[in-house]
């Protein structure tokens, strides 16, 4: 069977057949679509495709999940065929039938994604990949399905990798925080804790080292948490300074003593050794200030057992190398943190 959008599928593929019926019904009156504006398009879909749309939303959970994935594949097919990456190509695409086809597919998908279903991991991976590629797919709804799937547990390696990729396309802070909580391995129960940690420690848990830092800080004693909070607060106060002031060093020394210099060194080594993760993208400004301050703090730890000193020196070297790494179209990944190491 071949749809009006050129997509071919077998007669036995019920999900794709439903989409083909929807498109054929909605676009039966080509003259009205030829002069329809973007604002008028949504009304036309409801007017012309009422029964076909209701059929899309009918059926049990398995049938509706199958239609969600079928819609994602259909959108991929349109995007693969019609290149609209350049301004000129977009101008031509936005006045073509493909533009309206994509709008209808997005509209049908948006309503299906609002429904609560128990998606399996392979389905979630396909859904995340589609949300990363297509701006019209609600990332909030996708994250909601992932949160229900993960519950209070942890993400699998494949799901974590997919979420990290999706997080790069999320720009709204509340959604960014939800993705970060999932990546922190805390599950939905700790979403509030992860958001609080971001506010308290001024740290965005988007990469391995910052996620590990948030996890370790949440597990510290109340006394140590207070000292770490003050230390991280100092990173903001000294963010504009090219080097640590004497007052900063004095207070940081006191905080390191309260935390315990050996314990502080263990945590710093653990975090610094994870900085190569995400080396293909620049470090966020907030995390860059924190990372620079941690390198400054490491220099204040003073005399340590030989093994500890060697580990700390090696970790600083790893962090410096990771921060000096070149990122395409950016330059050094984080020069100010690298120089502090």
Secondary structure, 3 states (H helix, E strand, C coil): CECCCCCECCCCCHHHHHHHHHHHHHCCCHHHHHCCCHHHHHHHHHHHCHHHHHHHCCCCHHHHHHHHHHHHHHHHHHHHHCCCCCHHHHHHHCCCHHHHHHHHHHHHHHHHHCCCCCCCHHHHHHHHHHHHHCCCCCHHHHHHHHHHHHCCCCCCHHHHHHHHHHHCCCCCHHHHHHHHHHHCCCCHHHHHHHHHHHHHHCCCCCCHHHHHHHHHHHHCCHHHHHHHHHHHHHHHHCCCCCCCCHHHHHHHHHHHHHHCHHHHHHHHHHHHCCCCCCCCCCCCHHHHHHHHHHHHHHCCCCCCCHHHHHHHHHHHHHHHHHHHCEECCCEECCHHHHHHC
